[in-house]
C-alpha cells in the first residue's frame, strides 16, 4: 500500500471504486489454511466434470471488442448512472479476481488451487472488458492502484462460499434479465454495445456459482444447523443491497426497458430458483411486508445521498438517524418467516432463462 504522503493522484472513478460504503462491492481475504483441508470427494464426479468445463474455457474468445465501441458515447442517457453501474460491476468482478488469485497461489490443495485459478482467469477478463468500456467514456479505473489501496474484509471460508455463491448467481440473473429485455427491442434499448456480451458472459457467472455450490454440497454441515441462519442473512444482505443500489439508478434501467422494482424481484426469483440446489431456506418474496420494508430502505438511502451532498453537522446527525433506521429495517426483514425445503438429489443446475 502506498504511504499516505506518496499516494499518486487517482481519477474520480477510481476514487468511487475505492469507497467502502455499505452498498459498495468489497474486497475479501480468507483463511487459506482452512481451504487446504477441503475434501470434495463427496461430489467428485460432478466436481471433475465441472473443472473439465472450466479447462475447456468456453468463453476464451468471447471478450473481444468490436469496432462499435470506438465512438463518442457522450450521448448515453443518464450517463452517470451507467458509469455507476459499470464501476460497481467492475469492482465486484475485480474483487473476485484478486481473491481467487490469492487462493490459487496460497493453497496447495490441487482441487481448490485448480478451480480458483480458472475462476480468477474469468473474472480478470470480465473486469478488463468493463474497464475498456469505462476508458471509452474517459473514466477508466486504475485496477493496480485499486488492488493495493482497497480495504480487505476477512471472511471465514464458509462466509466466502455463501456470499460469493450468491454474488455469482445473482450476477447471472441480472445479466440474463437485462439481455432478455434489450433483446425485445434492441434498436431502442441497446444504449451501449457492452450489453451484446451479456448472454454468454452470464454463463461464466452461472458456472462460477456451480463451483461454490459444489463446495457447499461437499460438506453438509455448511447448509445445516446454525448455518441456516447465516444463509438467511446472506440472502437478505445480497438482495437488499442490490435492490437499494439499483433504485438509485432506476432512470438508467428505464432506458433498458426495465422497471427497477420489477427487475429486482425477477432477479430475486431467478436467483432463489437456482439457490435451492444448496440452500435449504429461501426468502418469502411474496410476504406483504417484504417489499414495503425494502422500499423503506430505498427511501432512507435516497435521503442519505441528498444529505451527504449538503454536508454540515445537522445533515450528519440526520444521516445517523437514517442509517439506524436502515439497520432496524434490515433486522425486521431478517425476522420475517422464510420458506424451508429439502435439497434436490441432483447437484448440477441448468441456467434459468
Secondary structure, 3 states (H helix, E strand, C coil): CCCHHHCCCCCHHHHHHHCCCCCCCCEEECCHHHHHCCCCHHHHHHHHHHHHHHHHCCCCCCCCCCHHHCCCCCCCCCHHHHHHHHHHHHHHHHHHHHHHHHHHHHCCCHHHHHHHHHHHHHHHHHHHHHHHHHHHCCCCCCHHHHHHHCCEEECCHHHHHHHHHHHHHHHHHHHHHHHHHHHHCHHHHCCCHHHHHHHHHHHHHHHHHHHHHHHHHCCHHHHCCCHHHHHHHHHHHHHHHHHHHHHCCHHHHHHCCCCHHHHHHHHHHHHHHHHCCCCCEEECCCCHHHHHHHHHHHHHHHHHHHHHHHCCHHHHHHHHHHHHHHHHHHHHHHCCCEEECCCCCCCCCCCCC
